[in-house]
Amino acid sequence: MKTKALFLIPIATLLLLVTGCEKDNNDSIPNPVYDVYAVGAEMINGGVNVAKLWKNGVPHDLTDGTNDAIGHSVFVSGNDVYVAGAENNGSNWVAKLWKNGIVQDLTDGTNTATARSVHVSGNDVYVAGRERSASTSQWVAKLWKNGIPQDLTDGTKQAQAYSVFVSGNDVYAVGQERIGSKDVAKLWKNGVAQNLTDGINHAKAQSVYVSGNDVYVVGREHNGSVHVAKLWRNGISQDLTDGANNAEALSVHVFVNDVYVDVYVAVNEYINNSDKARLWKNGEVVQHLSGFPSTANSVYVTENDVYVVGQESNGYTTFEAMLWKNGVPQRLSVDVAIAAQCQSVFVVQSN
């Protein structure tokens, strides 16, 4: 009887009811709102760099301008904002980690050090960078977990780590180490090193991103004439640039849904006597972010938007900190006369 009653409803009325329900459901789901965090540095008093954090374009000072400082990487976990960077103590650079603006020294300042990347997994905070060895004066690639240091290299050869990424129980870091007379691009998984290049030419790995079972690394390798921007997927290399100009890839971000995997890379290519910021997607240039001297340092992708940060010449004497959202530029610098740079971007859905 219930089935027969259903068929007694006029078709037009039934369609109206269904359409109305769908409209109400769509209207009840608002578009997500995102918070955009970026870090870098801005010069004050004619010469001192202040470490900066921008949230949705609003600047916040991480240091007081007494000494040079910079924020290299930002990561947001829940309500906490982490920034990795460095500050000069008057003699040496000290590797630093800021959590919600509160600073923690990762090194004691005896030897110069820098924190280049931060990644948070659960209750653990991982930072990658470098510190100069007191005994050999060589750079040592470093990884800090909750402030506790781990040497990725033994200090007998120059090395440094630029990026860290945590996936499950595995910790990945990338950078470079001098082997013989050449810098070799390196990937460390749980502290175990893998060479990405053969040491014939100079190379470095700048950024790592893990998606599922795939490990993506970007950087550069010299071809004997110029630097070529590179992408390694599970250790297999791909040239992103053709070797006509010097180029390097500084950041990689992978976006995955049920249908496709998109790999975004921030690339700088030396064209007409200056670097130009470019965005690559799946091995192809998709955005020329600037025609002016500029650099693209970091990329972050959400479902609908692509964010890139870096710096761009203002046509005068300084570079300005920049954010490009879907290729549209936004200046983060307040004063065009003040030099500024932006090193990293992280985007989260607003609470």
N, C-alpha and C positions, 0 to 999 in steps of 0.2 A: 504493500500500500504506500509506503514512503517513496518508493521508486516511481510509482505512477504519479504521485503528487508532484514530484520534481518536474516531470514532463508537462504538467499543466501550466507551469510558469511560462509566460510569453517569452520568445527568444530575445526580443528587443530589451525586455526588462532584465533577463538574465545577463545579457551582455553589459548592460549598464551597471548591474551590481558587481560583476567581475572587474570591469574597468575602474569603477569607483574604488574598489578595494586595493587594486594595484596602485592607483594614484596616491591613496592615503598612506600605503606602505612606503612608497618612494619619498613622499613628503616628510615622513617621520624619520628618515635616515639622513642626517645632515652631512655635508661634506666635511671630512676631517680637517682639523686645523693643526698646523705644525709650528714648532719652535725651531728656529735655525740658530745654531751656535757656531761661532767662528773665533779663531785665535790667531795671534800674530804679535806685532809690535808697532809702536808709533813713536816717532822721535819728538822729544821736547827739549826746551832750553837750548836749541841749536845743536844738540849732539848726543843726548842720552836717550836710548831706546827703552821705552816702558812696555812691559808685557801686557797685552790687551786681550780681553774677552768681549766679543760682541754677541748679544742675544737679541735676535730680531732687529739687528741694526743699531741697537743701543750699546755704547761702549762702556766697559768697566775696566778699571786699572787693576792689574794683579800686583804691580810693584809701584814703589813710590817715586821712582826717578832718580834715586841716589846713585844707582849703578845701572849699567846696561843690562837688559833682560829681554827675553823673547818667549812666547808660547809657541811650541811646535805642533802640538797635537791636542785634540779635545775629544772626550768620550762622555756620554751621558748615560747613566744607569739609574732608573727610577727617578728620584728627586735629587740625585747627586751629580754634580758636574766636575769632571776631572780634567786637568790640563797638565801636560808634560812640557817641560821647557828647561830654561837655564837662566841663571843670573850671575853676573860677575861680582866677585867679592872685593874687587880692587886689585887682586893679583891673579886669580884664576876664575874660570867659569865653574859654577856649582850646578849639578843636575838637580832639578826641582820637580816636585809634584804638588799641584794645588788641588784641593778638594773643597769645592764651594768657597773658593777664595782663600782658604787657610793653607799656608805653605808647609811643605815637608821637604827637608834637605835629603836627597838620596846619596849625596857624597859630602865629605867633610871639608872640601875646599882646598885640601892639600895638593891635589892634582886636578888639572883641568878636566871637566866632564860635561856632558850634555845629554839630556833626556829628549829623545826624538819622537817617541810614539807611546801611546797608552791604550790599553784595552782592558775592560772589566768583564769578568766572568763570575757570576754569583757573588761571593764575598771576597774574591781575590782580584787584586789590582796588579796588572803586569805593565812594566815599562821597559822599552828598549832604548839603547843609546850607546855611549862610549865613554871611556875614562882613560887618561894617559897613565901608563905604568910608571911607577916610581923607580923601578929597577932597570927598565929597558928604554924608557921614554917613548915607547911605541903606543899607539892607540889600541885599546882592548875593547872588543865588542862585548856589551854588557846587557844583561837582562835582570831586572829587579822584580821579585814577587813579594808584594806587601812590604816593600822597602828593603828586603833582603837581597843582596847582590849575588849574581851568578856570572862567572866569566865564560863567555862563549868561545873565546880564543885565549891562547896562553901568553900573549904579550911579547912573543918573539918576533912577530910580524905586524905591520900596520893593519888594523881592522876596525870596523864599526858596524853597528846595527841601526837600521833606519826605521823599521816597522815591525810591529808585533800583532798577531791575531790568534785568538783562542777559539778552538772548535772542539766541543766535548771535553775530553781529557787531554787533548793535544795542544801544545803551545808552539806556534810557528813564529820564527823571526827571520828577517832577511837583511842583507847588507853586502859587505865586501871584505875580502882579506887579501893582502899582498902575498902572492906565491911566486917566488923567483923575482922577476922584475915587473910583473903585471898584477893589477888588481883583478881578482876573480869574484864574480857574482856568487853569493852564498845564500843558501837556505838552511836554517837550523830547525829541526823538528825535535822537540823535547831535548834540546841541547846537542843533538847529533847533526853534524854538518853534512851538507850535500853541495857539491860544486855545480852551478848552473852553466858555467862556461869553462872552456878548456885551458885558459891561461895564455892563449896565443896573443890575444889583444886585451887591453884594459876593459873592464866591465864592472858594473855595480847593479845591485837590486835595491829598489827604492820603496816598494810597497807590496804587501801580501794580503790576499783575501781568500778565504776558504768557503766553498759552497758545496755542501754534500761531501762527495768523495773527491772533489776537484780542488786543487791548490793553484791559484792564479798569482803570478808574480810579475811585476813590471819594473823596468829600469832602462839601462842602455848598455851597448857594447860597441867598441871601436872596430871599424872594419879595415883599418889600415890607413884610412884617409879622414873619416869623420865618425862622430858618434851616431849610432842608429838606435832609435827608440825600439824597445823589445817587450814582448809579452811571452812569458813562459807559462804553459798550462801543464801541470804535472811533469815539469821538467823539460817539456818539448817546446822549443823556441819558435817564435814567429816574429818576423820583422814588421814593425808598424810603419816605419818610414823607409823610403827607397834609397837612402844613402846619398841623396843629392845635397842635403844640408845637415849640419849638426842638429841632433835632436835627442831628447830624452823623455821618458815616461816617468812621472812622479807619483801617480796615485791610480789605484784600480778599485772599482766597486762593481759587484755583480748583483743583478736583480733577477729574481726567479719567480715565475708563477707556474700555473698548471700547464701552460702551453709552450713557453719559451724561456731561454736563458739569455740575458743581455749582459755583455761585458763592456763597461764604460771605463775609459782611460783618459786621464789628464796628461796632455803631451805639450811640450814646448819645442818649437822648431826654429832654428836660426835662419831668418829670411830677411834679405835687404839690410844686413848689418845689425840686426837686433832679434832677440827672442820674440816669438809670437805664440800666444796661448791658443791651444786647440783642444777640442773634445773629440775623442774617438769612440765609436760604438761598433762592436763586433768586427773590428779590424779596418773600419773605414772612418774617414773624417766626416763628422756630422755637423760640427759647428766651428767656424772661425770666430773665436770669442772676441778678438780684438785685432784691429789693423795697426795699432800702435805698439811700441815696445811693451811687452807684457809677459807674464808667466802664469801658468795654471798649476797650482800646487796640490790641490786636493779636490776630489769629486765624491758626491754622495747622492744616491738615487732613492726616491720614494716611488710609490705606485704611479703617480702622475707627473712628477717633477724631477728635474735634474739640476743639482746645485754644484757649482764650481767656484772655488776661491783662489785668489792670487793677488797680483798687483799689476798696475798698468801705469805707464807714463802719462802724466797730465799735459805733456807738451811743453812744460817749463823745465824745471830743474829737479823735480821730485817724482817718486812713484807713489801711487795711492793704493790703499787696500781696497780690493774689489770682491764683490760677490756677483756671479752670473746665475740667474735662475731661468732655466730654459733659454739660455743665450742672451737674456736681457740684463744689461749691466746695472749694478747698484753700487755706489761708492760708500764704503764704510768709513773712510777718513772724513773727519769733520772739516778740516782746514786743508785746502789744496796746496798751501805753502809748506805743509808739514809732511815729511816722508813717512810712509807707513807700508806695512806688508801684512798679508794674511796667509797663514800656512796650512790651516786645517779647518774642515767643516764637518758638523755632525747635526743630523736632523731627527727630531722625535715628535711624535704626536702629542699635542697639548693635553694636559690632564683635564 
